[in-house]
Amino acid sequence: MSLRGKEVRPEIDRVSHEQLSIMAKHGDTQINQLAAKFLEKAIAYEWHEISLILDRSERLGKLRRAADSDGDGGGKG
């Protein structure tokens, strides 16, 4: 049984395709395998950046909700 990833077909400009082709030939690999490797690296990097922002946002939201709930009953009465 062969495990295969999901397929995407991005279009890249001519110069990038030529550069990718040269790198693939130099590395003795197929161009689609090299493109997938680069795309996966880029996704991992971007995901890391986004996950840090999401984590910070979540923490700030929790802090903000806690501050809002502490201030709700203090001045009434």
Secondary structure, 3 states (H helix, E strand, C coil): CCCCCCCCCCCCCHHHHHHHHHHHHHCCCCHHHHHHHHHHHHHHHHHHHHHHHHHHHHHHHHHHHHHHHHHHCCCCC
